[in-house]
Amino acid sequence: MAAAEPKPPAGAAAAGRLARGCWSAFWDYETPKVIVVKNRRLGVVYRAVQLLILLYFVWYVFIVQKSYQDSETGPESSVITKVKGITFSERKVWDVEEYVKPPEGGSVFSIITRIEVTPSQTLGTCPESVRVSNASCDTDEDCVAEQLDMLGSGLRTGRCVPYYQGSAKTCEVWGWCPVEDGASVSQFLGKMAPNFTILIKNSIHYPKFQFSKGNIEHRKDGYLKRCTFDEVSDPYCPIFKLGFIVEQAGENFTELAHTGGVIGVIINWDCDLDLSASKCNPKYSFRRLDPKHVPASSGYNFRFAKYYKVNGSATRTLIKAYGIRIDVIVHGQGSFLCDWILLTFMNKNKVYSHKKFDKVCTPRRSSGSWPVTLALVLGQAPPQPCPCSADPGQSLAAPPPWPCPASAPSEQMADTPEQTVGPELCASEPSRQDSTLTDPRGLAQL
């Protein structure tokens, strides 16, 4: 007798069946099945929810938020400025080359409106400023030789000398003398400053949408030589008077010219690029940027010097300048129709087999309320007794009040034996389709 073949282990057999089942299930095709419930109240609730969702997307998402658009913030921008005008002080006439710093014409520049001048400073010894801490003295013992104060005017010599005026004494220093507080003269340049004109030339570019535009109108009739900015009549004439900018920022020009300050000119390019380029226009706003209500840091000033030689000796004129600093700030956002909307407009196949749809009709007159009817459809309540006779060979006692047209068997049951489908929804033995309707788990998988 031949030896019996060894049986494979039970675990290996189970694993083989599992693998074959997974491989077979991998090639299965699944398609959802739709059940149309003929119930007016349920339909009203369903359409009302659909309407609310539609209104939310149409009104809030599309109209308010404009979520259908793609956007790009922070455009590439260039700013060129040019100031024109002339003014005078108690001692001289000032032109653009003297009161505009720096002269390059960038997005940040200062217009000097008041100066404190300390002329003819030379390297030597002189009394320290009384504003410097520990500078006051009574004798030489109060001054330390070769001491350097970072907030002072020079290197201390160790001597206590009389101040420039009055009976006070301060420590002597070696540096540029006389010091600033000892011989400075104030000059006001702001008499004609409100009439200074400022050209602000701005160009922006949105690289994502390949869109570029500037804030100057393209005309060849000398338009820019005779126009000034007006939001209504001349929006593309970016020539502003300094007095107009200060006024729009809500400041008093005379006060600002004495103490100095920082004014921001904000240009906003908020453009809907779905529209034509003529609808993309710059919007200007003006406001003060420095904290004017903080005494310790209010105002704006800076120092510079002009150097020259007198009898071969290095000499300079120290100038402490107060002015109005202009910061041109460009903001913007460009939005355009999203590509994903264009890609969704595709032809869709609308031919579906009628075998995928079943209709469940509920009687117009029901002993229960409409929630009970809905529970019957969803399989959450026991079905109503069928008007079927006890003998399957006999005819029905009475036909249902509202027979539903029976759907053809689904494609998944095409290979099963034919079943008799009558006008009623129940028979002596329920079919596989009807059992699915009463099974809440089966309905959840539809």
Buried (B, 14 or more C-beta within 10 A) or exposed (E): EEEEEEEEEEEEEEEEEEEEEEEEEEEEEEEEBEBEBEBEEBEEEEEEEEEEEEEEEEEEEEEEEEEBBBBBEEBEBEBBBBBEBEBBBEEEEBEBEBBBBEEEBEBEBBBBBBBBBBBEBEEEBBBBBBEBEBBBBEEBEBBBEEBEBEEBBBBBBBBBBEBBEEEEBBBBBBBBBBBBBBBBEEBBBBEEBBBBBBBBBBBBBBEEBEBEBBBBEEEEEEBBEEBBBEEEEBBBBBBBBBEBBBBBBEBEBBEBBBBBBBBBBBBBBBBBBEEEEEEBBBEBEBEBBBEBEEEEEEBBBBEEEEEEEEEEEEBBBBBBBBBBBBBBBBBBBBBBEBEEEEEEEEEEEEEEEEBBBBEBBBEEEEEEEBEBBBBBBBBEBEEBEBEBEEEEEEEBEEEBEEEBEBBBBBEBBEEEEEEEBEEBBBBEEBBEBBEBBBEEEEBEEE
